[in-house]
Amino acid sequence: MWSSLTGFHRDLAIGNEHVLRYPADVSPFVGVRDWEHPDVWDAILDVFGHDAVVSVSHADPVLPEGWKPEYQLPGVQLVQTDRLKARPEEEAVELGAADSEDMLALTALTKPGPFLPRTHELGRYVGIRREGRLVAMAGERMHPGGWTEISAVCVHPDHRRQGLASRLVLDVAHGIQQRGDRALLHASAENTSAIAGYQKLGFALRRTLTFGAVRTP
């Protein structure tokens, strides 16, 4: 998150020298420069204030007195391998601000992860429409140096088992590679079917991690 907020997403960054966040209607994710720095907890309070929920991912810091864990979920990170054969999808359409309501409706139904009114500003999003209705989508979220995260991969329940998610992942990955970046993905450790699908496409498990949040005192 810190790499994204000091690099590709620096124009969206809000915060201070230790902690950066996205606007509340873009993303809940937070970048922390160094969890071991003695000023980091005061810096978080400066950005978020008291009794606020703060996203903590890819880290498991020891909480000071008065700070409380909000939740923790096990996850995995996958990265592209040479087996990934990215390609454009002819049925895919570019999505943007005009599609925000449809994107919010689809993500609310399918719950691929946090998606807010301006999340589409994080990168390139594509979708597939059938009879005018958005039935599948995928896009870009975090942009650490040299990498781009594929996110918000979801398909309406009425249109599953048609390969739409795979086709859109390959389309997004193609755009990423055209820029000279490599693709990565995150998933809940419990979502074994999605993980297996990504591995079949040519992604490999890089690490396990924790998605979580804490509440400030």
C-alpha angles and dihedrals in degrees: 000000000000091000091052095046093049093042131024093009099038091120088062096046122118123182143051142294093292106033133034130182139181124246109280093249094050107050141335093220121118132204120216119188097206126356090199095059111113092228098050098098093049088047091054090051090050091056101038107022127214127327092015129140112237124193115237115186133162088017140076105197125182105253121230120234112291096026115110133200111244099190142324128208126184115237144170136225121217128190133197121265132193087271091070108104102192118193139163118265113228093206094052120107127196114254127209146143093319089058096047097109092050091047091050091049093051095046091046088055098044102030101213091164137291112342121169136179093275101030088110088072090071092079146306117336126188134184146178121236126200118193087346095306121117104238103165138019145168135175151156127290124159120032110196113176111295094359139081125200119227109218146158091048105171143146130198110253091241091060104043126124091040097102093249095134093051092048092052093045089054090048093051090045090052091055090048093051092047087062091051096254130122124235128242135176139199127207140170110268087231093058093084095158092057091046091051090049093052091048090052089054091054107274122128132205110259102173147336118244145165128256111200150131139224133207118232119231 
